[in-house]
Amino acid sequence: MSQNPEHDEAPRLMLTVPEAARRLSIGRSYVYQLMLLGELETVLLGRLRRVPADCLVEYVERLRREQNPDPDEPVGE
């Protein structure tokens, strides 16, 4: 068993804005910009704004699809 209790915890489902920024390797203010533009989904828990961890994965996957479109897919239909 690990002596560090932090390693025994399940992965966090909700992240603060600074935590989301660290995970994406971008600045905190850019995360806020993405939130305002509706590019990154967030939720309110009372007065707290949190970023669901799976929304970070969805955001990165969407960026990859937009920047590397499937060559077999018809464009502009």
DAURJO-V937244 format. One line per field, one symbol per residue. ss: DSSP state (H for helix, E for strand, L for the rest). phi: phi as a letter, one per 30 degrees, with the letter a starting at -180 (. if undefined). psi: psi as a letter, one per 20 degrees, with the letter a starting at -180 (. if undefined). A space follows every 10 residues. Layout:
ss: ???
phi: ???
psi: ???
This chain:
ss: LLLLHHHHLL LLLEELHHHH HHHHLLLHHH HHHHHHLLLL LLEEELLEEE EEHHHHHHHH HHHHHHHLLL LLLLLLL
phi: .ddcdddddd eddbcddddd ddddhbdddd dddddddidb dbbccicccb cdeddddddd ddeddddbdd ddddcic
psi: qqiohhiiqq qphpqrghgg gghilrqghh ghghghijho prqpndjppq ophhhggggg hgggghimqp iipqpk.
